[in-house]
Amino acid sequence: MKGRSGPLRSMLVGVLVGAIAGCGSISSTPSPTAPPVLGLDWARAASVERPEVAFTAPSPIADPSNPDPSGRSGHPLHFPGQAIISDVASLPSGTLVAIGYVAPGWHPIAWTSVDGQSWQLHPMGNADDTFPLAMAVGADGTIVAVGRSGSAPLSWTSRDGATWQDHPVAVLGTGSAERLTTVVASADGFLAGGSVGPELTDRHARFWRSRDGNTWRPVVDSPSGFANAEVTSIARLHDEFVAVGVVGGVQHPTGSVAWASADGTAWDRIDSPAFVGGRAVAVVAGPGSMGVAAVGSDLDDREALAWISADGRTWTRAPGEPSRQFNGKIRMTDVVEIGGTLVAVGNYAPLQRSTAISWTSTDGLHWTKGPGSAGQEQAEFYAVAAGGPGLVAVGSVGGPDDYVPVIWLSPGR
């Protein structure tokens, strides 16, 4: 993975149920006779179990304190709660695992599937204000998820995606809130990244190492190398690591940054001019000799952006092209490499109403946009991974009134 703090913030942007058909759309209807294309054509999974606490129909008994006699939250479109799927991965057995969090209360939850079509729920814990944001699968099949609970970083481990154990994560004793936002498997365990600092203002980057996902050791702080930034994603490039992050406050970022490390402990900071004005949220090792590719958006979400680097230190920003531009909001939220092709997912929205969209690229500089489908309307892609018939993407549909968990498969239509 990928690390994205994006899903948690993304739910505030969302989409409105009952989209205006065709308003500002950049999608087109695919040919009914053309074969589906991996990474561009998507179909929804047949069944994704919904948390009962969030989506049970409200009581018909009127609440005198609620102006809406239906007992709902005051808006006729609202369910009592919400659910966000934040990441997805495939196990060596082929089982697919997704993680996320559910309201009321915001507690952690997981889904598993053996065929990609039917997804079952599993609890990850009962603590409120707890958010698993990213996960990775180790060489031995151990699943490690990371995130936060309240103001403390937290990790989870599982062998099957159905039974989970949470673990406290050591901090450097600053007394401020810390959180894990991304994790990647390494040759000798796991490497995680995140930040320390207030939830809505300036952050300071952090890294952690673990051999088993249970016990974590924070990397010694670098006052200048980690300043004013949060790690959003880490990738393995041969025997080294490359990380990307966002610079500036959470609500008002000013750009992005990269780091490179041979051991996950000593990091070189790269403030590349290519990252000025951009928000890099996901990075992945590319095909062949490409090196790594990162994706995200400009600071106003007016253009989906991409970058490539052969070594994680010298970066090139992809030139602007119509496939990644839109007169509204548009962004890439995650990227994966499969079969020599990069596949990025994200969404675009003329107003509040988003449409999930994907792109493919063989060089990280030029991107082909998917045709879209009815199953992607009023929806957002948050994360993507190899698995199922080829690729599996997770997200939601129905915001900003309701965030209902949805999973898509590619190829599909």
N, C-alpha and C positions, 0 to 999 in steps of 0.2 A: 504494500500500500504506500502509498498515497496518504497523505494526510491532509485532511481538510478540516479546518474549523469551519469551512464554508457551510455544511449542512445546517449547523445550528443557527448561523446568521441568515442562511438562505430562506428559512421558513418565514422570516419577517417580510420577505419580498413577495414570494408566492404568486398564486394565480387565483382568479375569481371564478366560482362555479357559474356556468352559463356563459361561456365565451361568446363574443360577438363573431359570428362566422366570417372568416376571411379578412378580418380587420387587421391590416398591416402585416399579413402573413408573408413569410419568406419561404414557406413550404410549397410543394406542388404534389399533385396526385400521381403516384407511381403507375407505370404501365401495368395493367392486369396480367400481361403475358410475360413480362420480364422476370427472370429468376431473381430471388432476393439476394442482396449483397451483404456480406458479413460486415458489420459495423455501421451500415447505413440504413438497413431495413430492420424494423423491430416489431415484435408482437408481444402483447401482455401475457404474463403467466396466467394460467386459468384460475388459480385459487391462491390468494395470499391471506392467511388467517389474520383477523383483526383483533386487537386487544379488547376484550369485552368491556373493561372499565372505561375505555375511551369512546366506543362506538355502539354501546347498547342504547336502544331507543329510550328516551327520557320518560319518566313517569307522567301519565296523563292527569295526575292530580295537580290542580293549580296551586301555585305558591303565592300567597298574598303579597309577598315582598318582591315578587318578580312580575314586571308588567307583561311578560309573555306567558299566558296561561298554559302553554304547552309544557312548561317546566324546563325549557332549553335555556341557553345562555343569553337570551334577549334578542337573538337574530334568528329568523326562521330557517337559515341554512346551517346553523352550527350543530355539530355533535357535542356531547358533553366534554370530550377531550380531543387530543391530537396524537399522531404517532409519526415519527421520522425514522426512516432507515438511513443510516449514515455510511455504511460500508458493506462490502460483500467480498467473499473469497471462496476458492474451491479447494477442497481437501484432496490428498493423494487418492483417496477412495472414490472420488468423483462427487461426493456429497457437497452441496453448496450451503454456505453459512452466511447469514446477514445479521448485522447488529444495529441497534438503534435505541430510542428512548420514547416513552409514552407519557402523556398527561391525561388526567390530572396528576400532579405531583412530580412529573418528570422522573421516572425510574427506568432502569436499564432492562432491555429485552432483546431476544434473539429469535431468528427464524432459521429453519433448516429445510432442505429439499433434496431428494434423491434423484429427481427427474427434471428439475427446473420449472415444472408446471404447478406443482402443489407444494405449498410452503406452510410449515407448522410452527407455532409459537413456543418459546421456552423462556422461563424467567432467568434473569442474570443477577437478581438481587431485589431488595425491597426498599432501599434507601431512596428518599426523595432528592431532587436536584442532583441527579447522577446521570452523566452523559458519556457513554462509550462512543468514541468518535472515529476510531480507525483500528484495523487489525492486520496481522500478518500470520503466515503459516510457516513454522520452522521445518527444518530438514527432516525431523522425526515425526512430523504431522501435528505437533502441538500448535494450537491456536492461541495467539496472544492478542487481546484487545486492550486498548488504552483510552483514557479520557480523564474525567475528574468527577469527584463527588463533593459538592459544596465548594470549598476553596482549596481542597487537597487533591493532588494527582492520584490516580487509581489505575490498576491494571487488573485484567481478568485472564484466566487460562481455562482451556477446555481441550478435550481430546476428540469430541464428536459434535460440538456446537449446540448440544442439548443440555449438558450439565456444566455449570461454570463455577469457578472459585475466584473470589476477588482478593486482591493483595494491595496493601498500602505501599506507597512509593516514597523512598527517602528523598528529602529535599536538603537544600543547603542552609536552611535555618534563617532565611531572611525575614520571616514573619509575614510575608505577603502571599496572596493567592498564587498557586501554581497549577498548571494543567499540562497533560500530555495531549498532543494533537495529531501525531503521526508515529508510525512504527514500521520497521522493515526487518526481515530476517537477515542475519549475518552468518558468516562461517562458523562463529563460535557462540551464537545465541541471538540476541535481538538488540537493536538500536532504536531508541525513541527520541523524539524531539517535541518541543512545546515552548512554554514561556512561563515567566513569573511576572506578576503585576496585576493591576485592577482589571476587572472584566471589560470595561468599556473605554479605557484610555490607554496610556503608553504601556508597552510590554518590553521585556528583556528576555532574549532567547535562552533556552535551556536544552541540553542533551542528557540522555541517560543510557547506561549499558546494563544488560542482564544476560546471564547464561541460560536461564530457564523460564523467564517471564514472571517468576515469583518474587525474586529479590532483585532490586534495582539499585544501581549506584549512579548518583548524579555526576556528570562531568564537571571538572573544576571550571569555575566561571572565568570568562574572558571579558573584563569590563569594556574594552573597546570592540572586540570581535563580536560580542553578542548584544551590544547596546541597541536600544530603540527598535527591536525587531521581534518577530515570532516565527518559529519554524513551522512551515505548513506541510512540507513533504520531504521525504528522503528516498533516494534510489541507490542501488548498488551498481557501480560501474567497474566491471572486472573485480579487482581486489580493493577498490576504494569506495568511498561514499561521497555522494553529492546531495546537498540539501538546498532547498529554496525556502524563502520566507517573505513576509510582508514587513515593510518598514513604516514606522509611525503609529499613531493611535488606531485602535480598532475601528472607531467611527470615522476617522479621518486619515486613512493611510496616505503616504506620500510616494510610495514606490515599492520596489522589491530588492532582494539581496540573495546572494548564493553563498554557500560554504562548501569547501572540499576538505576531505580528511582521508588519510591512509589507514587510520585505526579507529575512527569514531570517537577519539578522545582529544586529539589536538586538531583544531580546525583553522583553516585559512578563510578569512572573509573576503568575498569578492563583491565590491560595489560597482557593478558594470554599468556603463552608460546605457546599455541595451535595456536595463530594467527601469529606467527613469519613466515615471508616469504609468507604470504597469503594476498589476497585482498577480504574482505567480502563486498558484495554489496547489499545483500537482506537478511532479517530475517523474520520469520513467527512463530506464535505459532503452535506447532506440535500436533499430535493426542494424546489422552490419557494423560499419565503422562510424556510424553517426555520432556515437557518444551518448548524450542524454538529450531529452526534449522536455520542455516545461510548457504548461498552458495556464491560462487565466483570462484576464481582461484588462482594459484600461481602468483608470480609477473611477470613472463615471459609468462603467459597464456599457459604453457605447460601441465598443469593438472587442471581439474575442481575440486574445493575443496568444502568440506562441513564440518560443525561443528554442535554439539548439546550441549545444556546446560539445566539442570533441573530448574535452578533458574536465569539464565542470568549472573551469577557470576563465576561459575566454568565451563570451556569449554573443550570439547573433539573434536579433529579433526578426521574425518573419515579416516580410513586406505586407502592407495592407492589401487586401483583396476583397471583392464583394461577398465571397462566401462567409466571411467572418465579420461583416459590417451590417448594421441594421439601424433604422431610424427609430430607436427605442432602446430598450435594455437587451444586451446580449453578452454571454459569457461562457467560457469553458470551465467546467468544474472538476474534471478528472481526465486521465489519459492512461491508455494501456497499449502495450505492443503485442501483436499476435500475427504470426506468420509473415514477418517482415513488413507489416503495416502498422502505423500508429492509428489508434481510434480514440478520439476525444468525444466527451459528452458534455452537455450543458443545456442551456435554455435561452429563449429570447421572449420578450414581452413588449408589445406596443404601449400598453398601459400597465394594469395590474395582472393581466391574464397571460400567463406563460405558456409556451409550447416547448416540450422537450425536443432536443435536436442533437445530432451527432455529425462528426466529420471524420474523414480518413486522410492520411498522408503517408507517402513513402519517404519523404525527405525532411519533414518537420517544418518546411518553409511554405509549402503550397498545400492547401486543404480543400477537399471536396466535401460539400455539405450534403447531408442525407435528404431524401425527398419528404420525410415526415409522413405521418399517418394519423388517422382519427384517434388511435390509441395513445398518441403522444400529445394531443391537445389538452389544455388546462392542466398541464403536468410539468414536472421538473425532474431531470436526471441529476443525481448527486454523485454517484460512484459507479465504476465499471470494472469488471474483471473477466478473465478468460474462464469459461465454464459453460455448462449446459450444452446447447447445440453449437456453441462457438463462443458467444459472449453473453454475459448477464449484467444488466444495469439495474440500479435501485433508485427509488425516488418517491415522489408523492403526487397526488392529484387532489384538486379541490380547494387550494388556498386562495385567498387568505381567510376564507370562512372555515374550511376544514382541511387538515393535512392527513389524507388517507394514504397508507403505505401501498405502493405499487411496485411490481417487478416486471422487467421486460427481458425478452430473449432475442438474440440475433444469431443467425439469419431468421427473419420472420417477417410477416406482413399481416 
